[in-house]
Each structure stands twice: as C-alpha cells, then as structure tokens.
Amino acid sequence: MELYLPDFAYQNGAIEKGTAVAVENGRIVETGPAEALRQTYPHAEKKDWAGLVLVPGTVNAHNHCFQSLLRGIATDRPFLEWRDEALYRYSQRFSPEDIYTGALFAFGEMLKCGVTTVCDFFYLHNFGTESDEQILRAAHDLGIRLVLARTMYDWTGAPAGYVETIEDAVENTRALAKKYNGSGMATVLPAPHSLHAASLDMVRAGHALAKELDTCFHIHVAEEPFEVEQVKREYGGLTPLEVLDKAGVLDARTVIVHGVWLQKSEIERLGAAGGKLAYCPSSNMFLADGITDIPAMRKAGVLIGLGSDGACSNNRISVFEEMRMAALLQKANTCDALCLTYKDAFAMGTENGGELLGLPVGKLEAGYFADFVGVRLSDLSMQPVSPSGEQILPNLVYAMQPTAIAHVVVNGRQVVENGALLTVSEQKLVSEIARTMAHLRGEA
C-alpha cells in the first residue's frame, strides 16, 4: 500500500488542505485527513508530495492518435480541404509500425499534460485488427488507460483502408473487445464514424454490438454544416438526431462527438434519451466548425466530457487546455460569465469523462482507479497560492501551464516523474517520429 501526502488535494468539487490518498493494487482505498490516514495505515509506503496539489487524472473523451504525426500539415484550411490534404493524403501510407509510433507520440504527450485516460477513435483499418493492436500496444507500453473506440466505416468515398463491410467491422470489433475488455487498462467499444461515413445499417450494427458488449457507442454528429445538409438530403429532410432516434439507436449508450449544429429540439431529444456529448472546443475552433451550445446541452441534462480531437485539428492534446477553452468560448458566445464556471469545466475534464466512458476514473474516491496528477504549486503559472488554497482550482483551469505538471500516476503506477516520461525514452521517441515522417513523406 502507498500513502500519498500532498499539500492539497481535490475533494468533492473543491481543493482541501492536508488530504491524503491511500492506494493499493491500482485502486484508491481511502481519502481523508493525512494524520488520520497515517494512523490507519502505519505500514503504508509514504509518498511525499509536499509542494504539490493532487488532482484526478484528466479524461480525454475523443482523440485520433495517428493524427499527431500530421500536426502542422494542411493548417488554416476549410474542413474538407484539411481532410483531403492531411488525413486522406497521408493515412494510406501508414505501416503498422507508423501507427504504433503515432500512438506512442500522442499518448506520451498526453501523459505529460496530465491525461490518464484517453478514448481513441481509430479508423485506419489497412491491416485489419493488427492496426488496432498497435494502438493497444502503445497504450500498454506507456501505461495510459485506453478506450479504443474502434471505428465502423463503410463509405467508399474515403481511402480504402478505412472501409470495412458491416460483417467485418462487427466481427473485428467483437474479437478485440473479447480479448481486452475486463483487463482494467483497455476497453474496446464500437464507433460508427458518422451518418455521412457509415450507412444506417452500419450504425445499427454498432449500436447492437454495444448492447451485446454492454458498452456505450461513439459517433460523430453534426460537426459541420455540410454533414447536416447531406443527412437531410439522404433521409427525407430529417436532422441527424432525428435519424438516429428513428433508427432506434439514440439512448443512454449513445455518445455523440461535437454536436455543433444541433437544433434546440435535437438537444432536448438527446438529453431526454440519456445521450452524452464528447465536446472538443479547440478542434471546433481550429477547423472553424462553429460553437456547440453547451448551456443548452446542460439544461437538457446531457452529460458532457471533454476531448482534444486529433492533434492536427487542435493542435494541442491537453484536457486542462480544453477546460480553459470550453469555459472561455462559452462565455464569449453567450456574454454570460456564469454560463460555464471553472468548477463545471474541471468536472467535464475529469469525473464527467469517466462517467461518459463508463469507467471508475476522474475522481479521488474509494474504489476508483488510482489515476491522478501532482501539480507543482511553485510553478509561476499556479501562483499565487493562498494558505487555504482557494485560488488553486481556478488557476488549474485558467492559468496552469504544462510546466506545472510534476508527477502522473496511472493504476497506481507512476508514469511521469518531474515532468519526464518514465516508461519510454523521449529521446528515442523523437527519433522514431522523425523516421516515421520521412517514410510518410516518401523520403525513405
């Protein structure tokens, strides 16, 4: 057993002084006053986190890890130009080892930014399940908790490597889920890409598989105006949420991604069905998608988690960054300073993300996985710190820079120490990224 002893810790929506966290076998056993826990667990290994605030690890509810290798390519372009010149141009060239390197790159950067759980929406099926296994291998090697949202994609206008038959998509996803679900560190769930990239039969098959596996299912919805108009043309004037509802796949298992261009009635329908939202504010801004109506979503009872989206459409992959962006963007859009507070944003990036993914993560609470971050209070971006600590939480959301992140623990195992990865060599990773990019550009 380990007993973590920080100066402050996040508890019940606030920062508390002198709170300790007891951990055993990858789970939090108890939290409470440090002196009381010292007496309760006298033989526990003491982890001196003096000068730190201990907070839940953040949950990245939506990412595409291979896109980290495409960061800085086709920037400042309209969505369809960006898609064709970055994703479609390069993704067909990825080898299995390239996929592994991209995942190692993305997940390693995330860990250094305080992400302890990531949901990766992955659709490079050039090598069947071997492609997926590279993502799972990278997550294992780094020590990050992974939800693989295995994409189901049958629109033939996309690169051939994305596309599978409905039967193959279901069987491949099912096989991976049977192999990994229940392992603790990896979960596989179905993710029909969207109504413009997956047929309605594919979407129905993904929903049915989610019921079979007892997971949620993820789907891009109303990210761009062209998508909404295309859906209306193809489905007799129905909007995206209306199509999903009529097809019988809109329920508490449904996690939509983006939801930028939903009508008020669709938002209400999503909330009434128990549906959830993976919100990616920075990506929506970067691609000029628009602004999701988060106050309306919250009013309708929609559970909201935060995602970075891929690193070539953001281009950062920090959930702390998304907390800040979500709050500021919604304030600017509504001219209401209280429409989304720092407490709301912090919950979206931690416990809401865990609930959205169906995992016991995002809280410092007995029974939850021991996934947490130690933030250095002496970092200039965390100053000033009052004796009671009431400025710490707003500073975490609005001011903190990655330089403040000292230690990261996932499943009770420390994977970042003093800002450096412990599980892989960063120097070697940088070399592998250079080698991979030379290959993708056709230079080697």
C-alpha positions in Angstrom: 0.0 0.0 0.0 1.1 3.6 -0.7 0.0 6.7 1.1 0.3 9.9 -1.0 0.8 13.0 1.1 0.4 16.3 -0.9 -0.1 19.7 0.5 -3.6 19.9 -1.1 -6.0 17.5 -2.9 -9.2 17.8 -4.9 -12.2 16.6 -3.0 -15.9 16.9 -3.5 -15.6 19.8 -6.0 -13.1 21.8 -4.0 -9.4 21.9 -3.0 -8.8 20.7 0.5 -5.6 21.2 2.6 -3.9 18.2 4.3 -5.8 15.4 2.5 -4.0 12.2 1.8 -4.8 9.3 -0.6 -4.3 5.7 0.2 -3.7 3.3 -2.8 -3.5 -0.4 -3.1 -3.4 -2.7 -6.1 -4.1 0.1 -8.5 -7.2 1.4 -6.7 -7.9 4.2 -4.2 -8.7 2.7 -0.9 -9.4 5.8 1.1 -9.0 9.5 1.2 -9.0 11.8 4.2 -7.0 13.9 6.7 -3.4 13.0 6.4 -2.8 12.4 10.1 -5.8 10.1 10.4 -4.7 8.0 7.4 -1.1 7.8 8.7 -2.5 6.2 11.9 -4.9 3.9 9.9 -2.2 2.7 7.6 1.1 2.9 9.6 2.9 0.4 7.4 2.0 2.1 4.1 4.8 3.4 1.9 4.8 7.1 2.3 4.9 9.2 -0.9 6.0 12.7 0.0 4.2 15.0 -2.4 5.0 18.2 -0.5 4.6 21.3 -2.6 2.0 19.6 -4.8 -1.7 19.6 -5.3 -3.1 16.1 -6.1 -5.9 16.1 -8.6 -7.7 13.4 -10.6 -6.1 12.5 -13.9 -7.9 14.1 -16.8 -10.0 12.1 -19.3 -9.6 12.8 -23.0 -13.0 11.7 -24.3 -12.2 11.9 -28.0 -8.9 11.7 -29.9 -7.4 10.3 -33.1 -3.8 9.3 -32.1 -2.4 8.8 -35.6 -3.2 12.4 -36.4 -0.4 13.6 -34.0 2.0 12.7 -36.9 0.1 15.1 -39.2 0.3 18.1 -36.9 1.2 21.3 -38.8 0.1 19.8 -42.1 -2.8 21.5 -44.1 -3.3 24.1 -41.4 -5.7 27.0 -41.8 -7.8 25.3 -44.4 -11.5 24.7 -44.7 -12.6 21.4 -43.3 -12.9 19.4 -46.5 -9.5 20.7 -47.8 -7.9 19.9 -44.4 -9.4 16.4 -44.5 -8.3 15.7 -48.1 -4.8 17.2 -47.8 -3.9 15.9 -44.3 -5.9 12.8 -43.4 -6.7 11.3 -46.8 -3.3 12.1 -48.3 -1.1 10.6 -45.6 -3.2 8.0 -43.8 -3.0 5.5 -46.6 0.8 5.4 -46.2 0.9 4.3 -42.6 2.6 1.0 -41.8 1.7 -0.9 -38.6 4.9 0.5 -37.0 4.0 4.0 -38.1 0.6 3.6 -36.3 2.4 2.4 -33.2 4.8 5.4 -33.3 1.9 7.8 -33.8 0.1 6.4 -30.8 3.2 6.4 -28.6 3.7 10.0 -29.6 0.1 11.1 -28.9 -0.3 9.2 -25.6 3.2 10.2 -24.3 2.4 13.9 -24.9 -1.0 13.4 -23.2 0.6 11.8 -20.1 2.9 14.8 -19.7 -0.1 17.0 -19.9 -2.0 15.1 -17.2 -4.2 12.9 -19.3 -4.5 9.4 -17.6 -7.4 8.0 -19.7 -7.9 8.5 -23.4 -10.7 7.4 -25.8 -9.1 7.0 -29.2 -11.5 6.9 -32.1 -9.4 4.9 -34.6 -10.2 4.2 -38.2 -7.0 3.1 -40.1 -8.0 -0.5 -40.8 -5.4 -1.1 -43.6 -4.1 -4.1 -41.7 -7.3 -5.3 -40.0 -7.1 -5.8 -36.3 -3.3 -5.6 -36.5 -3.7 -1.9 -36.8 -5.8 -1.7 -33.7 -3.3 -3.9 -31.8 -0.6 -1.2 -32.4 -2.7 1.3 -30.5 -3.3 -1.1 -27.7 0.4 -1.9 -27.6 1.4 1.7 -27.4 -1.0 2.4 -24.6 0.3 -0.7 -22.7 3.9 0.3 -23.2 3.3 3.9 -22.0 1.0 3.0 -19.1 -2.0 5.1 -20.1 -5.6 3.9 -19.7 -7.2 3.4 -23.1 -10.7 3.1 -24.5 -10.4 2.1 -28.2 -13.4 3.4 -30.0 -13.0 1.1 -33.0 -14.5 2.9 -36.0 -17.0 1.3 -38.2 -16.8 2.9 -41.6 -18.3 1.8 -45.0 -18.4 5.0 -47.1 -16.4 4.1 -50.2 -15.5 7.8 -50.9 -12.9 7.5 -48.1 -9.5 5.9 -48.5 -9.9 2.1 -48.9 -8.0 1.4 -45.7 -10.8 3.0 -43.7 -13.6 0.8 -45.1 -14.9 -2.5 -43.9 -18.1 -4.5 -44.6 -20.6 -4.4 -41.8 -19.9 -8.1 -41.0 -16.1 -7.5 -40.8 -16.5 -4.4 -38.7 -18.7 -6.1 -36.2 -16.5 -9.3 -36.0 -13.2 -7.4 -35.7 -14.6 -5.1 -33.0 -16.2 -8.0 -31.1 -12.9 -10.0 -31.3 -10.9 -7.2 -29.8 -13.5 -6.5 -27.1 -13.5 -10.1 -26.0 -9.7 -10.1 -25.8 -9.3 -6.8 -23.9 -12.5 -5.8 -22.1 -12.2 -6.5 -18.4 -8.5 -6.2 -18.4 -8.6 -3.0 -16.4 -6.3 -0.9 -18.6 -8.0 -1.3 -22.0 -11.6 -1.3 -23.2 -12.9 -1.7 -26.8 -16.2 -0.3 -28.0 -17.9 0.2 -31.3 -17.8 3.6 -33.0 -19.8 4.0 -36.3 -18.0 7.0 -37.7 -20.9 9.3 -38.6 -24.1 9.4 -40.7 -22.1 10.6 -43.7 -19.3 7.9 -43.4 -21.3 4.9 -42.1 -24.5 3.6 -43.5 -27.5 3.4 -41.3 -27.2 -0.4 -41.3 -23.6 0.1 -40.0 -24.8 2.5 -37.3 -27.5 0.0 -36.2 -24.9 -2.8 -36.1 -22.6 -0.7 -34.0 -25.5 0.0 -31.5 -26.4 -3.6 -31.4 -22.8 -4.6 -30.7 -22.7 -2.0 -27.9 -25.7 -3.7 -26.3 -24.1 -7.1 -26.7 -20.8 -5.9 -25.1 -22.6 -3.7 -22.6 -20.6 -0.6 -23.6 -21.5 2.8 -25.0 -21.0 3.6 -28.7 -19.5 6.7 -30.1 -20.5 8.6 -33.3 -19.6 12.0 -34.9 -22.8 14.0 -35.2 -23.4 17.5 -36.7 -19.7 18.6 -36.7 -20.1 20.5 -40.0 -23.0 22.2 -41.8 -22.3 20.1 -44.9 -22.9 16.9 -42.9 -26.3 18.1 -41.6 -27.4 19.1 -45.1 -26.2 15.8 -46.6 -28.1 13.9 -43.9 -31.3 15.9 -44.7 -30.9 15.1 -48.4 -30.4 11.4 -47.8 -33.0 10.9 -45.1 -36.1 12.8 -46.3 -35.4 16.1 -44.5 -34.6 14.5 -41.1 -31.9 16.0 -39.0 -29.0 13.8 -37.7 -30.5 13.2 -34.2 -33.9 12.6 -35.7 -32.4 9.9 -38.0 -30.6 8.3 -35.0 -33.8 8.4 -33.0 -36.0 7.0 -35.7 -33.4 4.2 -36.2 -33.7 3.2 -32.6 -30.1 3.9 -31.7 -30.5 7.1 -29.6 -30.4 6.1 -26.0 -28.2 6.1 -22.9 -25.4 4.2 -24.7 -25.1 7.0 -27.3 -22.1 9.3 -27.1 -22.1 11.9 -29.8 -19.0 13.8 -30.7 -19.1 17.5 -31.5 -22.8 18.2 -31.8 -22.1 21.7 -33.1 -25.0 22.1 -35.5 -27.8 20.5 -33.5 -31.2 22.3 -33.3 -32.7 23.0 -29.9 -35.2 20.2 -30.4 -32.4 17.8 -31.1 -30.5 18.8 -28.0 -33.7 18.2 -25.9 -34.1 14.9 -27.6 -30.5 13.9 -26.8 -31.0 14.8 -23.2 -34.3 13.0 -22.9 -32.8 9.8 -24.3 -29.9 9.9 -21.8 -27.3 10.6 -24.5 -23.9 12.1 -23.9 -21.5 14.5 -25.6 -17.8 14.4 -26.2 -17.1 18.1 -26.6 -14.0 19.3 -28.5 -13.9 23.1 -28.2 -10.4 23.7 -29.5 -10.9 21.5 -32.6 -14.2 23.1 -33.3 -12.4 26.5 -33.3 -9.4 25.3 -35.2 -11.5 23.9 -38.1 -14.0 26.8 -38.0 -16.7 24.3 -37.3 -18.8 26.6 -35.0 -19.7 26.6 -31.4 -21.6 23.8 -29.6 -24.4 25.2 -27.4 -23.2 23.9 -24.1 -25.6 25.8 -21.9 -28.5 24.3 -23.8 -26.9 20.8 -23.6 -26.5 21.1 -19.8 -30.1 22.4 -19.4 -31.3 19.4 -21.3 -29.4 17.1 -19.0 -26.8 15.9 -21.4 -23.6 14.6 -19.7 -20.6 16.4 -21.2 -17.0 15.2 -21.3 -14.1 16.9 -23.0 -11.9 15.8 -25.9 -8.9 17.2 -27.7 -9.8 15.6 -31.1 -6.7 14.7 -33.2 -3.5 16.8 -32.9 -3.7 18.0 -36.5 -7.1 19.7 -35.8 -6.3 21.4 -32.5 -3.1 21.2 -32.3 -2.7 20.5 -28.5 -3.9 17.5 -26.7 -4.2 18.6 -23.1 -7.6 18.3 -21.4 -6.6 21.1 -19.0 -6.4 23.2 -22.1 -9.8 22.1 -23.2 -11.2 23.1 -19.8 -10.0 26.6 -20.3 -11.1 26.8 -23.9 -14.6 25.4 -23.1 -15.2 27.9 -20.4 -13.9 30.9 -22.3 -15.6 30.1 -25.6 -19.0 29.6 -24.0 -18.6 32.9 -22.0 -17.7 34.7 -25.2 -20.6 33.1 -27.1 -23.3 33.9 -24.5 -21.9 37.1 -23.0 -22.6 35.3 -19.7 -19.7 34.9 -17.3 -21.5 32.3 -15.3 -22.7 30.0 -18.1 -19.8 27.7 -17.6 -17.6 28.1 -14.5 -14.2 26.7 -13.7 -15.8 24.1 -11.5 -18.1 23.0 -14.3 -15.1 22.8 -16.7 -12.9 20.8 -14.3 -15.7 18.3 -13.8 -16.2 17.9 -17.5 -12.5 17.1 -17.9 -12.4 14.6 -15.1 -15.4 12.8 -13.5 -17.8 13.5 -16.4 -15.3 11.9 -18.8 -15.1 8.9 -16.6 -18.9 8.6 -16.4 -19.2 9.1 -20.1 -16.8 6.2 -20.8 -18.3 4.0 -18.1 -15.1 3.8 -16.1 -14.3 4.5 -12.4 -11.9 7.3 -13.2 -11.8 11.1 -12.8 -12.5 11.1 -9.0 -10.3 10.8 -5.9 -12.7 8.4 -4.2 -12.5 4.9 -2.7 -13.0 2.2 -5.3 -11.8 4.4 -8.2 -8.7 3.6 -10.2 -5.6 5.3 -8.8 -5.2 7.7 -11.7 -4.0 11.1 -10.6 -1.7 14.0 -11.2 0.6 16.0 -8.9 0.8 19.7 -9.9 3.7 21.8 -8.7 2.4 24.8 -6.7 5.7 26.6 -7.0 5.3 26.9 -10.8 4.7 30.5 -11.8 1.5 29.6 -13.7 0.0 28.3 -10.4 0.8 31.4 -8.4 -0.4 33.0 -6.2 -1.4 30.2 -3.7 -3.1 31.3 -0.5 -2.8 29.3 2.7 -6.3 27.9 2.3 -5.8 27.1 -1.4 -9.0 28.7 -2.7 -7.1 30.0 -5.8 -5.7 26.6 -6.8 -8.7 25.3 -8.7 -9.4 28.4 -10.8 -5.7 28.6 -11.5 -5.7 24.9 -12.7 -8.4 25.7 -15.2 -7.5 29.2 -16.4 -3.7 29.7 -15.8 -1.8 26.4 -15.4 0.9 25.6 -18.0 2.2 22.0 -18.6 5.5 23.0 -16.8 3.5 22.7 -13.5 2.7 19.0 -14.0 5.3 17.2 -11.9 4.1 13.6 -11.4 1.4 11.4 -13.1 0.2 8.1 -11.7 -2.0 5.6 -13.6 -3.4 2.5 -12.0 -1.2 3.1 -9.0 2.0 3.2 -11.2 4.0 6.4 -11.6 4.5 7.0 -15.3 5.7 10.7 -15.2 8.3 12.0 -12.7 9.3 15.6 -12.6 7.7 16.2 -16.0 9.5 13.3 -17.8 8.1 10.0 -19.0 9.3 7.0 -17.1 8.0 4.3 -19.4 9.6 5.2 -22.7 12.7 7.2 -23.8 11.6 10.6 -25.0 14.8 10.9 -27.0 14.3 7.7 -28.8 10.6 8.6 -29.4 11.6 11.8 -31.1 14.0 9.9 -33.4 11.2 7.4 -34.2 8.9 10.3 -35.1 11.5 11.7 -37.5 11.9 8.3 -39.1 8.2 7.8 -39.5 7.7 11.3 -41.0 10.4 10.6 -43.5 8.6 7.5 -44.5 5.2 9.2 -44.8 6.7 12.0 -46.9 8.3 9.4 -49.2 11.8 10.4 -48.2 12.8 7.0 -47.0 
